[in-house]
Amino acid sequence: MHAKSRRHGDCGGRHAHDRTLRCGETPRFDCFYVYPTISNDPGGNSDLMPGPEERRVVQLQAARFGAKCRLFAPMYRQVTLTALRSMIGGATPAIDRDLAYRDVKAAWDDYLAHDNKGRGVVLIGHSQGSMILTQLLKREIEGKPAADRMISDADRQQRSGSRGQGCRRALQQHSAVP
């Protein structure tokens, strides 16, 4: 089963988590959000069924971007908190970090094929999500056509004529929200 990108913050029958987004308004760019390590599922990797912890983290961390961008937040089979806790205790649970990456890559591919339509996109990740996005940038974005769709603070500064210390390459990080 492949993970598909899940869109949040849209008025068309889906969740409009951010009350500042009104139906009929179309954000000018997209956000692809990969949430942090949060799953309490048993075992090494989570399933693809969103539990209350996944829903809560999307609402608390990512929904605020819904007023500025179309938000896509794929479910993925991340390494669970259950597995990480057992590792701290000395156990060696069966975990598959590549499974989590493959799910996010499949969601990214699905997003590009069906939803992006040439729009700019901001990648947002935290914890395990940021590690997976770093891999995605290296393997699937830098040096490829998808790199032209990336929005960074440096892009915004160049358009506005300001000089700041934003990102100069896709793998750099900067804490600015356009």
Helices and strands as residue ranges (DSSP letters): E 7-8, E 29-34, H 52-57, I 58-62, G 63-67, E 69-72, H 81-88, H 97-111, I 112-116, E 121-125, H 128-136, I 137-141, G 145-149, H 153-160
